[in-house]
Structures are given as structure tokens and as C-alpha cells.
Amino acid sequence: MEHHDVVVVGAGLSGIGAACRLEQDRPGTPYVILERREAMGGTWDLFRYPGVRSDSDMYTLGYPFRPWQRPEAIASGEAIREYLHDTAAAYGVVDKVRFSTTVVAADWSEADARWTLTLRTPKGEERLSTSFLYLCAGYYDYERPHTPTWPGQEDFAGEVVHPQFWTDDIDHAGKRVVVIGSGATAVTLVPAMAQTATHVTMLQRSPTWVTIMSEGGLAPGISRVLPKRAAHAVNRQVSLALNTGFYQLSRRSPRAAAAYLRHGLRRALHGDEAALREHFTPRYNVWDQRLCVVPNADLFRAMRAGTASVVTDTIDRFVPEGIRLTSGRVLEADLIVTATGLRMLAGGGVAITLDGEPARIEDRFVYRGTLLSGIPNAAICIGYINASWTLRSDLATRYVLRLLDHMREHGLAVARPRTPTGLEERPLLDLSSGYVERADGMFPKQGTRDPWSLRPTYALDRATMLRGDVTTEMDFVPART
């Protein structure tokens, strides 16, 4: 059976980053990346809807070992996809990716100290083994988004599409469009589609907190003074400091954080207090859900131009000409886009067993936010919910490599986080967003003490992940001689 020291599942932002770190820090390690789709890029290859872009600045969403060189801080999906492909090529990992390969199941053999993976490929079912399994498949289902249904949906005379399944042949030019939703996808779609549509209406059940960011970066003047690499490093530190500071403010003084955001929104709305109260003042505290980023106030510019509008109401039913609201108003539409969110999926949906016995990851605690209690030689890549995903995914990878180095240096074959007893449970993702609440009970848990809790800030996390003791509350098995 084909064997690799490390198998990385997923060739998206996390998986490519993990492979690049392997090439840099452990050259010569036999590894392979298994990607279920036909291309690299993960999220940034899957999503092709109009205007798709990052909702984190690229100084922190990009890899620390490959600085973002373009002028814009909030990048388009195409630019991010190009960045990922260029990075994979530069570090020699492209040939390590095996496409159209889905990891269906992974079974650990205690006697052999290795995983056997069951794969679904174009050639049929295959198997390979690995000493260490690293799940970098993200956190949501690529095949099934969250798609609610409404009464009368079959009566609508136009087209209904979910952004996750957007294709190039969907034409919105000259059409009346209704986008259902208020999250990051909706605030991206509306101004992008408004450039060519007759009119675009964002229909939201309730408002979402929005922050307005300059497209040139949080410290744009620095980029004009310093060389590119130095400017990137400074912009990265400025972004980290501002994002961390605002998150801490939101947790400790939610009223002050809300007042700050309302100040920016009031300016973008040119003092329209009624619109501010009705459409842009949520019922929840700032950072109870993830912030939506509006670069250069493009959503508000489209609203002022009359090509876009926001309606806060609930849907009564679909009608042939569009959507009838609970208030009785009918929103006429030729195209309805259901930006209704994601369906979360832990570990890429891989069925994990230990010597044939199911090992449900939702029953496990995360160790250092990366390993799983009682599961040997395996890690799951989890990023931040309150900052750029890559900040933590890169730390997770570097921790995994530190653990592998420790095992090699001490002649160890197995590393297993010791299952804690009497540990108070907390949700892994501390958000009240709909997609998180719908996934309740599907993800591993965290505890309330180190090493079973997730650090809330990058600075604290970095110290633990890069310098913390890898043997704390761990069990090891020596390699056979």
C-alpha cells in the first residue's frame, strides 16, 4: 500500500500553507495533498459570484512567509486565487496535489501506528496509509449550502440561484435583482451587481454590523514610503493591533464599539438616521457575529446612486413577479439570489475510526486548538473567527511540525492528547451567527483552561503555539526498533 509520512486533506488556503511549511521546515518529508475538487484554491476557487472578495485584509489573510505585494488590502477572489497558485508554484507543492480525490474514511491501527485512508477517485476506490493525518478542509460543506425554502417558490417566474453555485452563464445585466441575506456575501454581491443591473435590493430579516475599510489598507501611507516587504510587515502589525484592539473593545465595552461603527455608518449614509436605525443597527452586540467589511463604502455609494437599496422585512411568500413581504409589499424581481449562508462541516466530513470503532470528533476536545483528545497522530486546522483565518491556520501548522520534530528526535511513533476529565465544556466557535448555531453539536468542543481552550488573540496564541511544551497532557508511544 502506498504510504506517506504526512497526508494533508485539502488544497485551499490552509492546505497550501501547510505544504509550503513542510517544504521549508521539513524538506524531504514524504507527503501528499488530497483535494476533492479539480483545482487548488478551496473557497477562492469555489466561489465565483460577482464581486467575490476577502472580508479580511490580505496583510493577515496572506501567508507570513509570502508577503502580499498588491496595493489593495481587500482583494478580489481572482487575485487571491492567483496568489495561492503562485505561492504553491514558488514552493514546489503543485506536484504534491492529487486532485479529484475525496477522503471518505480514515481508520487508525494501533498495532501499526498508522492511518489507512479510503479514497474516492475517478479510477474508483483506493487506499493509502499515513503516519500523520492533517485535516485542512475548512469548516463548511462545499456540496450543500444552507438553502431554506419559502412558500410559493415554484410560482416565481424568474431565476433563483445560491451564490455557492454561481456560474458564468448567469446574467444579471439589466435585470431587477433581490439578494436575500445580510452577511458578507450579500454586502459583496449588491454593489457588484448594481453596476450593471437595473436595480438590486438587499432583503434582510435583520441588520448585520458593518465596518467600512479603505481598500488601500489600514496604513496606506506606509506603502508609499517603504519598500514592499517592509510595508507589508508594518501593515500586518498595524492590522493585527487594530483588529485585536477593536475586538477587545467590543467584548469589554460593546456600547463604545457600537458607537464607533455607527459613527462611520452615519457618515456613509450622509446622516440618514432613519436608515441607520432600521437597516444598520443590529439587535446583537458587535462581534457576537462576524463583522461584514464594506471596502470604500461601495454598498453605500450604490445606494446613493439609486442602483441599490436595503429592505428590512420578512418573507411571506414568493409570487410570480417576485417576493411578497410580511408587510404586504411586493419586491419585483427577475433574479433572486439566496445569500442565506453556509452549512458547516467539520474535518471535510471524513469518517474517523480507531481500530474500526467510530471516533466522533464532535465528542472530542481540541488540544491547542489543533489536535483532538484521544485521537492519535491527527490534527484539524482551525482558524480564527475574530481575525483572518490564516493567522491561526499557520500557527496550527507550525505547531504540528514542532510535534513531528519532537517525535522524530525522541524516536516516538504515536502522539495522543490525553482525554481530560472534569473539564467544563465551551463551544469551539463562540459566535451567535446562524451558520454557527445550525452546526451546534457537529464540531469538537473546547475547555476553559490551557491547553484545551482557544486563545482569543494572536499574540497570546503565537507564544503558546511556537514555544509551548508539546508534551503537556500528551501520551506518547515509542517507535518499534
N, C-alpha and C positions, 0 to 999 in steps of 0.2 A: 504494500500500500504506500502511496506517495506520502511523504512526511515533511513537515516544516517546523522549525523551532517556534515560529510565531505565525498565526493567521490573523489578519486584520479583516473584519467584516465591514464593508462599506468604503466606497471611494469618493466620499464627499469631503467637506471641509475638515472633519476630524480624521478620517482615514488617510487622506493625502498627507496631512500634517504628521500623523503617526509614522507613516512610511518615510517621510523626509527625516524625521528624528532618528529612525533606525539607521538610515544611510549615514547620517552624520556621527551618531554617538556609538553605534554598534555595527560598524562596517563588516560585511561578510556574514551577517546573520541570515540564515535561510528563512525567508518569509514570503508570503503571498497575500495579495489583497483580493478578496472575493466581492464582486459587485453584481448585484442582481440586474441592474439596468445595462444598457448597451453603451453608456458613456460615463465619463467621470463628471464630478461636479455636485452630485447629490441634489439638494434643494435648488441650487442655482442652475442646474441643467433641467430639472423637472418643471419649475415654474417659468412659463413663457407668456404670462398675461401682460397687457400693456402697462408700461412704466415700472415693471418689477425692479425692485432695488433693495438695498440693505436698510435695516432700521437701526443699525449701529454704525458708528464711524469706522472707516477702514483702517485707521491707525491702531485700533484694538481688535477689529474683526480679522484683519490680516495677520499673517504669521510674524512673530518677533524676529525670526531668522531671515525673513524676506520682506523688507520694508515696502509698503505701498508707495509707489512713485507717481501716481497720477494726482492732478490738482484737487479733484473733488473728494470730499470726505465721505459723503453718502453716495455710493456707487450703484450703477445700474447692474442688473442681473448679468447682462452680456459682459460688462467689464470684470465682474467678479469671476465669471466662468473663464474668461481669458487669463486672469491672474492665476487661477487654480491650475489650468492646463500648463501655463508657463512654469509654474513652480514645480509641478510634477516632472516636467521635462528637464528642468535645471538640476534636479536632484536625482535623476535617473530612476524614477519609480514607475514610469509609464509601463515598462515591460513587465512589471511585477503585478499588474492588474489583470485579473481574469474576469471578463465581462460575461453578462447573461448567465451568471452563476448564483443561485439562491441557496443560502444555508438554511435548510429545513430543520435540522436537528443536530444536537451536539451531545454526545454521551461520554462521560468521564469514566475511565477504567482506573481504579485504584491500584490494581496489580501492575498495570503497565505504565502508570503515571503519565497518561496522555489522553487527549480528546480524540474521538472519532466523529468526523462531521459527515452528515448525509447531505448531499448537494443535488439540486435540480438544475440540469444543464440542457442545452439544445441536443446533446447526444444521449440524454436520458439520465437516470440516477447514477451518481458517482459517489465515491467516498475518499476522504483523505484524513490524515491524522496530524495533530499538532501538539507540541508541548505546552503552548500558551495560547489562549483564545482571547482576542481583544475585539469587543463589540463596539464598532464606531458607526452604527447605522442610524444615528439621530434619535429622534423621540416621537416621530409621528408616522402614520400609515401612508405610504405613497400610493397605495391602490384604492383606499377608501377614505375620502374626506368626510367631514361632518355635513350631511345633506338632509336637513329636515324637509318635510313635505307640508304643503298647505292645501286647504280645501279649494277645489276648482282649478288646480294646477293644470289639469289636462284640457281645460277650456281656453287657456291663453293662446292667442293666435300667433304670437311671436316665438322667439327662441329663448330657452333657458339654459344657462351654462354655469358650471362651477369653475372658478379660476384655476384650480388644480388640474383641470382637464382642458385648458385653453389650447387651441390650435391656430395655426396661421390663417386658416380659411374662415375664421370668424370675423365678420366685417361689421364694424360699428359706425363707420363714417356716415354722416347724415342721418343717423337714427336717434330716436329717443331711448335713452338707457336708464334703467333703475338698477342701482347696486344695493343689494340687501346686506347690511353689515356696517360696523363702525370701527373695526380693528385696523391693523396695519395694512392688510390687503386692500380694504375699502378706501382708505385715505390715499393709497397709492394709485388705485385704479381710476378714481374720479377725475383728478386733474389731468391724467394722461389721456383718458378717453375724451375728455371735454375739448381737447384740441381739434378733434375732427367730428365729433358727434353733434347733433342738433342741440341736445341738452342732456346732461347727466344728473340724476338725482340720487343722493346717498340717503337711503332709508334706514334709519336706525331705531331700534327698540328703546335704547337708552344711550346717553353720551359716553364717550371714552376720553380719558385725559390725553391731551395732545401737547407736544412740545415743538417749538419751531427752531430749526437749526440752520445755520449758514452752511451752504453747500461747500464752501471753500475750507471748512474746518473750524475747529474751536479756537485755533490760534493762527488765523490765515496770514497775518503779517510775518510770522516766523518763516513761512515757506518762501517768502520773497527775499529774505535776508541770508538764511543759512543754506548750505549745500543740502541736497535732497535727503541723504541718510540722516544727517544731523537734525534737519527739520522734522523728519518722521519721528525720531526719538523724542524730540521736545513735544511735538503734537501728541504723541502717545501718552507721555507723562501728564500733560495738561488734561487730556481726555480722561485718563484714569482718576486724576484728582477731582475734576469737576463732577464726573458721574458718581464717584464714590461719595463725595460731599453731599450731592443732592439726594442721593438715596438715603443717607443717614439723616439728613434734614427731614425727609418725608416720613421716616419711621419715628423720629423723636418729636417733630413739630409739624404734623400734617396740615394744619391750618396755614402755616407760613409757606409750605411748599405749594399748596393750592393757590395762595395769593400770588406767589411768584408766577405760576403758569397762567393764571387769569390775567395778569398784567400784560404778558406777551400776547395772549389771545385777544384782549381788548384792543390792542394796537392793530393787530391783523384784521380785526373786524371793524376798524375805524370807529370805535366807541359804541357799536350797536349792542347795548346792554341786554335787550330782549333776546337777540340771537345768542349772546354769551350764556345767558341763564338757561335757555331752552335746549340749545344744541351742543354746548361745550362745557357744561358744568355737571360732571358725573355725581352719582349718589354715593360713590365709594371714595376712600382716601387715595391720594397719589401713591402709586406703587403697590396698591393692593392688587392691581393688574399691571401688565407691562405697558409702558408708555408708548404712544404712537408718535413717530417722528414725521414732521412735515418740513422738508427742506425748502428753504427760501420762501416759505408761506405759499407754495404753489396751489394748494387747495383753496386758500382764501382769495388768491388772485383770480382763480377761475370763478369763484362765487361773485366777486365784484364785477367780473366781465359779463356775468349773466349766463354763462355756459354751464354752470353747475349750481346746485342748491342742496341743502340738507333738510330733511324732514324727519322729525322725531315722533313716531307713532307706531302702532302695532298693526299687523296684517289681519284683516277679516277674511279675505279670500282672493284668489286670482279670478279675474274676469277676462273675457276675450280681448279687451282693449288694454289690459294692464293689471294693476293691483288696487283693490278696494281696501281702504284702511278702516280701522275701527271707528274713526271719526266720521266715516261716510265719504270722505274724499277719495277720488279715483286718480291714481298716478298712471297716466297713459305711457305705454312703452312698446317699443318694437323688439327690444332685447332686455332680458332680466339676468343680472349676474348675481349669483348666490354666494357672496363672500362670507359664508357662515362659519368658517373656521376649520380646524384640523381635527382629526381623530388620532389620538395619541397611541403609540405602540412602543413598548419597551424592548430594547435589545434586538430590534429588527424582527421580532416575532419568532426568534429561534426557540425551538422546544428543547429545554435543557434537562438532561437526566444524569444521575450519578449512579453508575453501575446498574443502569436500567430503571432506576427509581426516579419519578418526576421530582424536579427541584424547582419549584415555583419561585421566580425571582421576586414576585410581589410579597412573598413571606420573609424575605431577607432584609437585613440592614446593610446599608452601604458603609464601607470602611474607607476612610479618607475620601469619601465621595466617589470612589473608583472601583474598589474590589467589593465582593459580595460575601456576607457572612456564610461560612460553611461551604462555600464553593471554591474549589482549588484551581489555581493556575488560570484564572479568568478575570477580566476587567470589563467594565462598561464605561464608555466615555460620556460624561455628563458635563455640560457647560453651565454657565451662569444664567439665571433668569432675570437678574437685575443689571446685567452688563453684557458685553459681547461674549458670544458663545466660545470663541476661540481662546479667550483669555484663560478659561479654566480647562478647556479640552487640551490645550498644550501642556498645562501643568499636570494633568492626568497622565498624559503620555510620558512625560519626563519622570513622573513617579513610577510608572510601570517599568521604565528602563532601569531606574535605580534598583527596583526589586529584582529584576532579572540579573543585573550585575551582582547583587548580593548573593543570589542563588548560585551563580557561576563561581564566584570567588570562594564560596564555602561548600561547594560540592553538594548542593541541595537539588532535589528533583521536584518537590512539591511545596507550595506555599499556600496556606489556607487561613483566612481570617477566622479567629476563634469566635464562635457564636456567643454573643453576650447574653447574660441572664439579668432579669430585673431591670432592663433598660426601658426608660419611658420612650414611647414612640411619637414621632412627628412626621407629617407628610414630607416627602422628598422635595416637592415643588411648592413653595409657600406663596401661592397666588390664588386669587379668587376668580380668575378668568374661567369662562365657560369650558374651554377645552381642557383645562386642568381639572375642574370639578367633574367633568364627564369621565375622566380617567381615574377617578378615585378607586383605589384598590388594585390598580393594574401595574404600579411601579413599586420598586423597593422602598423601604422606609429609612428614615434617619433617626438617630437618637438625640439625646440632649447633652452629650459630653464627647470630648475628643477620645478616640479617633472615629467616632460613629456619627458625628454631626458635620454638616457642611459649613465651612467658614463663610461669613457673609461678604467679606471684602477680599480683593485680590492680594493686597499687601500681607494680610494675615495668612491667607491660603498659600501664598508663594513660599513663605518661610517654612510652613509645615510640609508642603509637598516636595520641596527641594532639599530640605535639611533635616526633616523629622526622622526619627528612628523607624526603619522599615520592619523591625522585629516586634514592636509593641503589639501585644494581644494577637500575635500570629503563631500558628503552628507550622513546623517545617518537617519534611521527611528527607533524609539523605539519599543521594543517588546511589544506585547499586554499583558495586565495584566489579 
